[in-house]
């Protein structure tokens, strides 16, 4: 699994012009599932997301997590995170997880983050054509791949 985390002042996701998820201060997370990803990958990423220290402390040092600052999380499924551009300029998505695996792991990720924070995770709609809006705070953008475990 791959995620892209952006520290945001606000973020929202809409489908057909209707906002279906939005947050204020917190993290907007794009979630990509690849074939072969497991529940363990999902659990590791959810724990990493909640503990990641990318919010400023009283000294202006990124030393606090989304849990520490009372922030929220918006999770949006994004199969294009699995893209390969090795064979030219048209990305291949052959590594993207199938519908059943991807929907299950995306939902599991959102649920695990919500459980860890003690509040709901705002979400996009899996498989929908979504419009995402955000105000990146910093900007701070982090890419994490569960297979690299960095």
Number of C-alpha atoms within 10 A of each C-alpha: 26 24 24 20 23 25 25 25 17 20 24 22 24 19 15 10 9 10 14 15 20 22 21 17 19 26 30 33 25 21 25 24 29 21 14 12 19 14 13 11 19 22 17 15 23 22 14 16 24 21 15 17 17 22 22 13 14 8 7 8 11 13 14 16 20 21 20 14 13 12 20 26 33 26 28 26 24 22 21 16 19 21 16 16 11 9 8 8 8 10 13 15 15 12 16 23 20 14 11 8 17 24 17 12 25 22 17 16 24 22 16 20 25 18 13 15 18 11 14 16 22 20 23 25 16 16 13 11 11 20 14 16 13 18 16 18 16 12 9 13 16 12 12 17 14 18 10 8 10 7
